[in-house]
Amino acid sequence: MTRRYLVTGANKGIGFAVVQAILEEVPDAHVLLGSRDAGRGKAAVDRLSGEKAGWSDRVEALEVDVADPASIAKAAEAAGGGGGLAGLVNNAGIGLGSDDAARVLTVNAWGPKRVCDAFLPLLDPEAPGRPRVVNVSSASGPMYVARSAPERQAQLTRPDVSWDEIEALMQAYLAEGGGDRRDHYGFSKACLNAYTMHLARERPDLVVNACTPGYIETDLTRGLAEARGANPADLGMKPPRAATRVVLRLLVGDPGGTGWYFGSDAVRSPLDRYRGPGEPAYTGE
């Protein structure tokens, strides 16, 4: 039986590497490669199709702009004709250092919520190990929480947080002007982590987790190296393929729980502070 997966923001970077890893490690997988731009999505599929024999029949492009509700609805309708999904990877993201707080929140927090609203009805309840949702977050989320006021820390880490409360926080953040631009990205990922807890609680029939991919060289981070006149590797950035370890564990392995946040080493981590790779696992609630 074929297992179908959707990966958003997958025409390049981490998303592309995740699609590649799924095709390599899950022999019965068929992947919908989500891309905001149809042409770039097709080019990515063509590239994968030429890598190994048989891959051309196991991957297809799906145009989906996670910032556009109409695009998401159209993509879900198109995907629905191919049968159920075994898993969904919300990978599309923007905004490291962006001044546009509304845009960052739209893509990084509202986007995954809207994608889930549209695609969760397509998940196959009989998928091996229960249907999966993986939200690709960032260590910037816990680091933002760590430097926030105690009230906001509690709001973003409370296990019974509701989506209405998360959305109210985002609206308040925008109304207040959003603070320092370095906060936009971290705040958006902290909200995504909170949504992960909420969705896992609301949907116990699914396995829903979030993770940081690690410090990966992508379009989001490459500018940081260029601004310093340094090579990305010299700053500790790893290639996109390094991010697939944790994503694949959450998507097809045994994460050990649901509603959790994981470090790039595929170990459970706290929502309110940074846990470095190799440090002891977080064991709290």
N, C-alpha and C positions, 0 to 999 in steps of 0.2 A: 504494500500500500504506500502510495506517495505521500510524503509529508510536505505541505506547502508553508512557506514562510514569507513574510513581508519585512523588508528592511528599508526604512525611509532614509533619504539623504545618502543614497548608496552609489552615486555615479563616480565618486572619488573618495579619497581619504579613508577614514575608519569604516564608513559604511561599505565601501567597495571591498575592503579587506575582510569584513565580516561575511559578505556574500561569498567571496572566494573561499573562506574557511568553511562555511556551511557546505558548499559544493564538494570540498575535499573530504570533510569529516563525517558527513551524513549522506551515505550513498543513495538513499531513497528520497532525498530532498529535491524539491522544486522551489526556486526562489523568485519572488517578485521583487525586482530591483527598483525601488522607488526613487524618482528623480523629479525635481521641480521643473527641469527643462527636458522636454521630450527628446530633443536631439542628443543631448549629453547622455541621457539614459540609454538610448539606442547605441551610442558609441561605446559605452561601458559594457553593454551586453555583447557587442561584437568583439570587444577585447577579450572578455571571458570565454566566449565561444571558441576563440582561436587558441586558447591555452591548453585545453585537453579534449580529447575525443569524447563525445557524448554530452559535453556541457551545453552545447547549443540547444539541446532539447530540455534542459533542466533550469534555464534561467530566462526570464523575460522582463522587459522594461514596463514600468507602470508610472505614468505621469501623475505626480501628486505634490502639490505645494501645501505644506502643512500650515502656512499662514493664511490660506484661502479656504474657508468652509465649503465653497462650491466645488473647488478642485478636489477636496477630500471626499465629498459625497459622490462625485463622478468616478473617482478612483475606486471607491468601495463598490459601486455598482458594477464597474468593469471587472473587479476581482471576484465578485460574487458568483460569476458564471463558471468559475473553475473548481468549485468545491470548497470544502472547509479549510481553514488555516490551522496549522499546529502551533504557530507562534508569530509574534509581532515584535519587531525591534524598532523602538522609537529612537532613531539615531540623529535625525536632522537637527541641526542647531547652529546658532550664530552668536556673535556679539561679544567676544573677548575684547574689552576695551572700547566698545561702541558707546556713543553718546545717546543713541536712540533707545531709551528704556522701554518705550511701548513696543517697538519692533522686537527687541530682545525677548520680552515676556510673551509676545504673540507667538513667536516661533518656538521658544524653549519650554514654555509652560502651558499656555493655552493650546499650542499645536498638538502635543502628545495627548492632551485630554480630548480634543476634537477627533484625532485619529482613532483613539480608543472608542469613543462614542460610535464612530462609523464602522469600525472593523471588528469590534468584539462580537457582534452578532454573527460574524463569519467564522469564528473560532469553532473548531471541531471538538465537541465534548469528549470524544473518544480518542483524542490524540494521546500518544504514549506519554506517560508521566504527567498528565493534565496539560491543557493548553497553557502556553507561556506568554508573558509580556515582559520585555526587557526595556527599561528606560535608561538610555545612555546619558548619565548625568556628569558630574565633575566633582573633584575634590574642592573646587571653589565653593560648592554649596555648604559643606560643613565648616569651611573656613569663614564664610560669611556669617553663619550662625554663631560661631565662636566669638566674633567681635561685635555681635549685636547686643542690644539691651536685653535684660533678662525676660521681659514680657514677650518680645519677639522670639527669643530663643524658645520659650515655652510654646508659643503658637505654632512654630515650625517643626517641633519635635514631638508634639502630643500624639500618642497612638490613635486617639479617637477623633483627630482633626477631620473636619468635613470639607468637601469641595467648596461649599459656600463660604466657609471661613478663609480658605486659601485664596479664593477669588477676591474676597473683601480686602485681604492683605495686599494683593497686587494692585487693586484699584486705589487703595490708600497710599501705596508707594508712589504711584504715578501722580496722584493728587498732591503729594508732598514735594514733588519735583525729582524724586528718585535718588537724591543724594549724590555721592561721588560716582563717576562713571564706572569705576572699577567694581562698584557694588552691583551694577545691573546684571552682569553675567552670574555672579555668585548667588544673588537673590533669586534669579530665575531658576537656577539649579536646586536651590534649597526648596523652592516651591514644588519643583518636579519631584524631589524626594518625599515631600509631604504628601503629594498626590499619590505616589506609589503606595504609601501606607494606607491611604484612604481607599484606593481601588482594591488592594488586597483584602481589606476588611469587608468591603461591599461585595466582593466576588470570591468567596472561598473555593469556588469551583476552578479557579485559575491559580497559577503560580506567577506572582507579580513581584519583580525585584528591580532595583536600580543599581547602577555601578558607575564608578569613574573608570575611564579607559586608560588613565595614566597620562603622563606628560608626553604627548604624541605630536610628531611633526605633521601639521595639517595647515590648511589655509588660515585657520584661526590662530595658530601659534607661530607660524613662520615669520610673521611680521615682527614678533618680539625679538627674534634672533637678528633680523635685518636691522632693526633699530639700534642694536648694540654692536653691529658690525661683526657678528659672531656666526659660526657654523651651528646649525640647530643641534647637532650631536654634541658639540662642546658644551651646550647648555643643559644637557641631559635628556633631550628629546629623543624618543624612540620611534622607529618606523611604525606605520599604521598596523602592520600585522601583529605587533606586540599587544594591541588592544583586544585582539580576538580571544585571548585566553579566558578572560572573565566573562565576556559576552556569551561565548559558547557554553561555558559551564552553566550559566543561568538559563540559556535557551534550550539546551538538550541534555545537560548533566543533572546532578543532584545538588542543588544549592543548600538543602537542609532546612529551608523555611520559605516564607513568603512575606512580602511587605518590608523586606530588608534592603539595606544599602551595602554594597561591596566595594572593597578597594581593588586596585588594578591587579593585585596578586590573587584575586578571586577569594578573598577572605572577608568575612563580615566586618563592617566598620561602623562607627558611631555617626550620628547625624549632626552632632554639635561640636565636633573637633576633628582635626586631621589625624588619621592613623596611617603611618608610613608602611610601605611594603615590607613584609617580614616581621612586623611587630605583632604582638599577641592579638588574637581575634577579639572583637567586641562581643560580649555575652549578655548585655543588658536587655531590657524590654524594648 
